[in-house]
């Protein structure tokens, strides 16, 4: 199967980027809609939020795959011709950077750890694009949040630059309006 279309959308918190991305997927008629979710349920409030979002998407015939870490593990559940929304690269990055923190050894502090995760991510995005009709990737702006350690921002910038270079279209969201950048 030829590569499907890859769209990247970025914006600040509450910019409307996820809702816009969902509409793009819904416009992809005749395909199965798959939502790759990166959130983690660390507390009761997040458990409720994830459940509410899953139920909302189910009513709209979405298939939800919760994959906060190791995005490549979602590949066996993706079918040829699916329309896939990955929301969001920002959350995935935070999850991956700090995987292992509870044992005192986050990936961000381990030599070569993020480089391996980065290689896996590039391969996974390529595999998703080869398999899907449409792949929409959502992410926050690189400097959206104050971060004491710039490791997160450097990795997010690197990821964005690579995804935009691969993308057929790239958008920046502001106040619910999409500005095409590529």
Backbone as numpy.savetxt, mean C-alpha at the origin, in Angstrom:
# Nx Ny Nz CAx CAy CAz Cx Cy Cz
0.21 -13.02 -19.24 -0.63 -11.83 -19.24 0.25 -10.59 -19.24
-0.11 -9.62 -20.04 0.63 -8.37 -20.10 0.47 -7.61 -18.80
1.46 -6.75 -18.51 1.37 -5.96 -17.29 0.10 -5.13 -17.25
-0.53 -5.15 -16.08 -1.69 -4.31 -15.87 -1.26 -2.89 -15.57
-2.21 -2.02 -15.51 -1.94 -0.62 -15.24 -1.56 -0.44 -13.77
-0.55 0.39 -13.52 -0.10 0.72 -12.17 -0.35 2.20 -11.95
-1.11 2.50 -10.90 -1.40 3.88 -10.52 -0.90 4.09 -9.10
-0.21 5.21 -8.88 0.28 5.58 -7.55 -0.43 6.86 -7.14
-0.92 6.88 -5.90 -1.57 8.08 -5.38 -1.03 8.38 -3.98
-0.65 9.63 -3.79 -0.08 10.06 -2.53 -0.80 11.32 -2.07
-0.77 11.55 -0.77 -1.37 12.76 -0.22 -1.26 12.76 1.28
-1.63 13.85 1.87 -1.59 13.97 3.32 -2.71 13.19 3.98
-2.64 13.14 5.28 -3.69 12.50 6.07 -5.01 13.21 5.77
-6.05 12.45 5.55 -7.40 12.96 5.26 -7.47 13.77 3.97
-6.61 13.44 3.02 -6.62 14.14 1.73 -7.66 13.56 0.77
-8.20 12.38 1.09 -9.16 11.72 0.21 -8.52 10.70 -0.70
-7.24 10.40 -0.48 -6.53 9.51 -1.40 -7.09 8.08 -1.42
-7.47 7.54 -0.27 -7.99 6.17 -0.24 -9.35 6.08 -0.91
-10.22 7.04 -0.66 -11.55 7.04 -1.30 -11.41 7.19 -2.81
-10.50 8.05 -3.24 -10.26 8.23 -4.67 -9.76 6.93 -5.29
-8.82 6.27 -4.61 -8.27 5.01 -5.11 -9.34 3.93 -5.18
-10.22 3.87 -4.19 -11.32 2.90 -4.22 -12.22 3.14 -5.42
-12.51 4.39 -5.72 -13.34 4.69 -6.91 -12.66 4.23 -8.19
-11.35 4.41 -8.29 -10.62 3.96 -9.50 -10.74 2.44 -9.65
-10.64 1.72 -8.55 -10.78 0.27 -8.61 -12.21 -0.10 -9.01
-13.20 0.56 -8.43 -14.60 0.24 -8.72 -14.95 0.52 -10.18
-14.25 1.45 -10.81 -14.48 1.75 -12.22 -13.93 0.66 -13.14
-13.13 -0.23 -12.59 -12.52 -1.31 -13.36 -13.52 -2.45 -13.48
-14.51 -2.27 -14.31 -15.64 -3.19 -14.43 -15.20 -4.60 -14.85
-15.94 -5.57 -14.35 -15.72 -6.95 -14.74 -14.55 -7.63 -14.06
-14.01 -7.00 -13.04 -12.88 -7.59 -12.34 -13.20 -7.79 -10.88
-12.49 -8.69 -10.27 -12.60 -8.90 -8.84 -11.83 -7.78 -8.14
-12.45 -7.17 -7.13 -11.84 -6.06 -6.40 -11.18 -6.60 -5.14
-9.87 -6.37 -5.03 -9.11 -6.87 -3.89 -8.48 -5.69 -3.16
-8.65 -5.68 -1.86 -8.10 -4.63 -1.01 -7.00 -5.25 -0.15
-5.75 -4.85 -0.40 -4.62 -5.28 0.42 -4.46 -4.24 1.53
-4.75 -4.64 2.74 -4.74 -3.71 3.87 -3.47 -3.90 4.71
-2.85 -2.78 5.09 -1.59 -2.83 5.83 -1.72 -2.54 7.32
-2.93 -2.24 7.79 -3.09 -1.89 9.20 -2.88 -3.07 10.13
-2.45 -2.78 11.34 -2.27 -3.82 12.36 -3.18 -3.52 13.54
-3.75 -4.56 14.09 -4.66 -4.42 15.23 -3.88 -4.57 16.53
-3.32 -3.46 17.00 -2.55 -3.49 18.25 -3.39 -3.16 19.47
-4.59 -2.65 19.26 -5.43 -2.26 20.40 -6.89 -2.46 20.01
-7.80 -2.46 20.99 -9.22 -2.71 20.70 -9.83 -1.72 19.69
-9.41 -0.47 19.75 -9.95 0.51 18.81 -9.58 0.15 17.37
-8.32 -0.26 17.15 -7.89 -0.62 15.81 -8.57 -1.91 15.36
-8.80 -2.84 16.26 -9.53 -4.07 15.93 -10.91 -3.70 15.40
-11.59 -2.78 16.06 -12.92 -2.34 15.63 -12.86 -1.62 14.28
-11.85 -0.76 14.09 -11.72 -0.04 12.82 -11.51 -1.00 11.66
-10.61 -1.98 11.86 -10.34 -2.94 10.80 -11.60 -3.74 10.48
-12.31 -4.19 11.51 -13.54 -4.95 11.30 -14.58 -4.10 10.55
-14.74 -2.84 10.95 -15.71 -1.95 10.29 -15.35 -1.77 8.81
-14.07 -1.55 8.53 -13.65 -1.37 7.13 -13.88 -2.65 6.32
-13.59 -3.81 6.91 -13.83 -5.07 6.21 -15.30 -5.24 5.88
-16.17 -4.94 6.83 -17.61 -5.08 6.61 -18.10 -4.10 5.54
-17.61 -2.87 5.57 -17.99 -1.88 4.55 -17.58 -2.35 3.17
-16.36 -2.87 3.05 -15.88 -3.33 1.74 -16.64 -4.58 1.30
-16.98 -5.47 2.23 -17.71 -6.68 1.89 -19.05 -6.33 1.24
-19.71 -5.31 1.76 -20.99 -4.87 1.21 -20.84 -4.36 -0.23
-19.64 -3.93 -0.57 -19.37 -3.42 -1.92 -18.65 -4.47 -2.78
-18.70 -5.73 -2.36 -18.10 -6.86 -3.09 -16.59 -6.81 -3.20
-15.93 -6.27 -2.20 -14.48 -6.30 -2.14 -14.03 -7.57 -1.42
-12.88 -8.06 -1.79 -12.19 -9.10 -1.05 -11.07 -8.39 -0.31
-10.99 -8.58 1.01 -9.96 -7.92 1.80 -8.91 -8.93 2.22
-7.65 -8.57 2.01 -6.52 -9.37 2.47 -5.75 -8.49 3.45
-5.75 -8.90 4.71 -4.99 -8.17 5.73 -3.55 -8.65 5.66
-2.65 -7.78 5.24 -1.25 -8.16 5.10 -0.35 -7.01 5.56
-0.27 -6.79 6.88 0.51 -5.67 7.40 2.02 -5.84 7.24
2.50 -7.06 7.16 3.91 -7.37 6.98 4.04 -8.39 5.85
5.20 -8.39 5.21 5.50 -9.41 4.20 4.42 -9.46 3.12
4.30 -8.37 2.39 3.28 -8.23 1.35 3.30 -9.39 0.36
4.46 -9.99 0.15 4.57 -11.09 -0.80 3.68 -12.27 -0.42
3.31 -12.40 0.84 2.44 -13.50 1.27 1.02 -13.36 0.73
0.67 -12.21 0.20 -0.66 -12.02 -0.39 -0.73 -12.55 -1.82
0.41 -12.74 -2.46 0.42 -13.13 -3.88 -0.41 -14.37 -4.21
-0.39 -15.45 -3.41 -1.18 -16.63 -3.76 -2.69 -16.37 -3.81
-3.14 -15.28 -3.20 -4.57 -14.98 -3.15 -5.03 -14.04 -4.26
-4.08 -13.58 -5.08 -4.40 -12.67 -6.19 -4.58 -13.49 -7.45
-5.68 -13.21 -8.16 -5.97 -13.93 -9.40 -5.64 -13.05 -10.60
-5.35 -13.71 -11.71 -5.12 -12.97 -12.95 -6.32 -12.08 -13.26
-6.05 -10.84 -13.58 -7.11 -9.92 -13.96 -7.76 -9.17 -12.82
-7.33 -9.41 -11.57 -7.89 -8.68 -10.43 -7.58 -7.19 -10.54
-8.40 -6.40 -9.88 -8.12 -4.99 -9.65 -7.75 -4.89 -8.17
-6.53 -4.46 -7.88 -5.99 -4.51 -6.53 -5.66 -3.10 -6.03
-6.10 -2.84 -4.82 -5.77 -1.60 -4.13 -4.91 -1.96 -2.93
-3.68 -1.43 -2.90 -2.81 -1.63 -1.74 -2.79 -0.34 -0.94
-3.38 -0.39 0.24 -3.50 0.78 1.11 -2.97 0.41 2.48
-1.80 0.83 2.90 -1.00 1.81 2.20 0.48 1.50 2.39
1.29 1.98 1.46 2.73 1.76 1.50 3.35 2.37 2.75
2.80 3.47 3.22 3.33 4.14 4.41 3.20 3.24 5.64
2.03 2.67 5.83 1.80 1.79 6.97 2.66 0.54 6.86
2.73 -0.02 5.67 3.57 -1.19 5.45 5.02 -0.89 5.85
5.53 0.26 5.42 6.92 0.61 5.72 7.16 0.69 7.23
6.27 1.37 7.94 6.43 1.46 9.40 6.41 0.07 10.03
5.49 -0.78 9.57 5.41 -2.15 10.09 6.71 -2.91 9.86
7.25 -2.81 8.64 8.46 -3.55 8.28 9.70 -2.98 8.98
9.84 -1.65 9.01 10.99 -1.03 9.66 11.12 -1.46 11.12
9.98 -1.54 11.78 10.02 -1.78 13.22 9.65 -3.22 13.59
9.54 -4.10 12.58 9.33 -5.51 12.89 10.49 -5.99 13.77
10.17 -6.61 14.87 11.18 -7.10 15.79 11.47 -6.17 16.95
10.83 -5.02 17.00 11.08 -4.05 18.08 10.75 -4.63 19.44
9.71 -5.49 19.50 9.30 -6.05 20.78 10.38 -6.95 21.38
11.30 -7.40 20.54 12.42 -8.23 21.02 13.70 -7.38 21.15
13.56 -6.08 20.91 14.70 -5.19 21.02 15.59 -5.16 19.79
15.11 -5.69 18.68 15.92 -5.75 17.47 15.09 -5.40 16.23
14.67 -4.12 16.10 13.88 -3.76 14.93 14.69 -3.89 13.64
14.01 -4.20 12.59 14.65 -4.36 11.28 15.50 -3.13 10.94
15.01 -1.94 11.24 15.72 -0.71 10.90 17.13 -0.68 11.49
17.36 -1.39 12.56 18.68 -1.41 13.20 19.54 -2.59 12.81
19.02 -3.47 11.95 19.75 -4.68 11.56 20.35 -4.49 10.17
21.67 -4.62 10.03 22.31 -4.44 8.73 21.68 -5.33 7.65
21.31 -4.73 6.55 20.78 -5.46 5.40 19.31 -5.84 5.50
18.69 -5.67 6.64 17.30 -6.10 6.81 16.36 -5.34 5.87
16.41 -4.03 5.90 15.50 -3.26 5.04 15.85 -3.42 3.57
17.10 -3.61 3.26 17.48 -3.84 1.86 16.82 -5.11 1.34
16.75 -6.16 2.17 16.08 -7.39 1.76 14.58 -7.17 1.61
13.99 -6.45 2.56 12.55 -6.15 2.48 12.26 -5.31 1.24
13.14 -4.39 0.92 12.99 -3.53 -0.27 13.05 -4.38 -1.54
13.98 -5.31 -1.62 14.06 -6.20 -2.78 12.79 -7.04 -2.89
12.28 -7.55 -1.76 11.03 -8.32 -1.77 9.87 -7.46 -2.24
9.82 -6.20 -1.78 8.72 -5.32 -2.18 8.74 -5.07 -3.69
9.90 -4.78 -4.24 9.98 -4.54 -5.69 9.53 -5.76 -6.47
9.97 -6.94 -6.05 9.54 -8.17 -6.72 8.03 -8.39 -6.57
7.51 -8.08 -5.40 6.07 -8.27 -5.15 5.25 -7.31 -6.00
5.64 -6.06 -6.07 4.91 -5.10 -6.91 4.97 -5.53 -8.37
6.13 -5.98 -8.82 6.24 -6.47 -10.20 5.31 -7.66 -10.42
5.29 -8.61 -9.49 4.40 -9.78 -9.61 2.93 -9.36 -9.61
2.58 -8.43 -8.74 1.19 -7.93 -8.70 0.83 -7.28 -10.03
1.72 -6.47 -10.54 1.42 -5.77 -11.80 1.28 -6.76 -12.95
2.09 -7.81 -12.97 2.00 -8.82 -14.03 0.69 -9.59 -13.96
0.13 -9.73 -12.78 -1.04 -10.56 -12.56 -2.36 -9.78 -12.63
-2.31 -8.50 -12.38 -3.55 -7.73 -12.22 -3.89 -6.92 -13.47
-5.16 -6.57 -13.55 -5.61 -5.65 -14.59 -5.26 -4.22 -14.17
-5.40 -3.97 -12.88 -5.14 -2.65 -12.33 -4.59 -2.80 -10.92
-3.50 -2.11 -10.63 -2.91 -2.06 -9.30 -2.81 -0.59 -8.91
-3.48 -0.24 -7.82 -3.43 1.12 -7.30 -2.73 1.06 -5.94
-1.67 1.86 -5.81 -0.90 1.91 -4.57 -1.11 3.28 -3.94
-1.51 3.28 -2.66 -1.75 4.51 -1.91 -0.64 4.69 -0.89
-0.22 5.95 -0.70 0.78 6.25 0.31 0.62 7.68 0.79
1.13 7.95 1.98 1.12 9.31 2.50 2.31 10.08 1.93
2.26 11.39 2.08 3.38 12.22 1.66 4.60 11.87 2.50
5.77 12.04 1.92 7.01 11.68 2.60 7.22 12.50 3.87
6.93 13.78 3.84 7.16 14.64 5.00 5.87 14.94 5.74
4.90 14.02 5.68 3.59 14.25 6.27 3.61 14.30 7.79
4.48 13.54 8.41 4.53 13.46 9.86 5.91 13.83 10.36
5.97 14.36 11.57 7.25 14.63 12.22 7.81 13.30 12.70
9.00 12.99 12.28 9.65 11.75 12.68 11.03 12.11 13.23
11.34 11.62 14.40 12.63 11.94 15.02 13.80 11.33 14.26
13.61 10.14 13.74 14.66 9.45 13.00 14.28 9.51 11.53
15.17 10.02 10.69 14.82 10.19 9.28 14.91 8.91 8.47
15.19 7.77 9.10 15.25 6.49 8.38 13.93 6.23 7.65
12.84 6.46 8.35 11.51 6.24 7.78 11.31 7.12 6.54
11.60 8.40 6.65 11.40 9.32 5.53 12.31 8.99 4.35
13.54 8.61 4.63 14.45 8.24 3.54 13.94 7.01 2.79
13.49 5.99 3.54 12.97 4.79 2.89 11.69 5.09 2.13
10.81 5.88 2.72 9.56 6.21 2.04 9.83 6.98 0.75
10.75 7.93 0.80 11.12 8.66 -0.41 11.66 7.73 -1.48
12.52 6.81 -1.09 13.09 5.84 -2.03 11.99 4.98 -2.66
11.08 4.52 -1.84 9.96 3.70 -2.33 9.10 4.50 -3.29
8.75 5.73 -2.92 7.92 6.56 -3.80 8.59 6.79 -5.15
9.86 7.16 -5.13 10.58 7.43 -6.39 10.53 6.21 -7.29
10.77 5.03 -6.74 10.76 3.82 -7.55 9.36 3.51 -8.08
8.34 3.60 -7.22 6.98 3.29 -7.66 6.54 4.26 -8.75
6.80 5.54 -8.56 6.41 6.53 -9.58 7.10 6.23 -10.91
8.37 5.83 -10.86 9.08 5.48 -12.10 8.43 4.29 -12.81
7.85 3.36 -12.05 7.20 2.19 -12.62 5.76 2.48 -13.06
5.15 3.47 -12.45 3.72 3.72 -12.62 3.37 4.26 -14.00
2.16 3.89 -14.42 1.60 4.47 -15.64 1.06 5.87 -15.36
0.54 6.04 -14.15 -0.01 7.33 -13.72 0.35 7.53 -12.26
0.58 8.79 -11.88 0.85 9.13 -10.48 0.07 10.40 -10.15
-0.55 10.40 -8.97 -1.40 11.52 -8.54 -1.01 11.97 -7.15
-1.20 13.26 -6.92 -1.06 13.82 -5.58 -2.43 14.36 -5.19
-2.89 13.94 -4.02 -4.21 14.35 -3.55 -4.10 15.52 -2.59
-5.03 16.45 -2.74 -5.14 17.55 -1.80 -6.60 17.96 -1.73
-7.16 17.91 -0.54 -8.56 18.29 -0.32 -9.51 17.55 -1.24
-9.28 16.26 -1.45 -10.15 15.45 -2.27 -9.99 15.62 -3.77
-9.04 16.43 -4.17 -8.78 16.67 -5.59 -7.48 16.00 -6.01
-7.54 15.24 -7.10 -6.35 14.56 -7.61 -5.66 15.42 -8.64
-4.37 15.64 -8.41 -3.54 16.35 -9.37 -2.62 15.35 -10.02
-2.78 15.17 -11.33 -1.94 14.20 -12.04 -0.52 14.72 -12.13
0.44 13.88 -11.72 1.86 14.24 -11.75 2.63 13.47 -12.81
2.05 12.37 -13.28 2.68 11.59 -14.33 1.61 10.98 -15.20
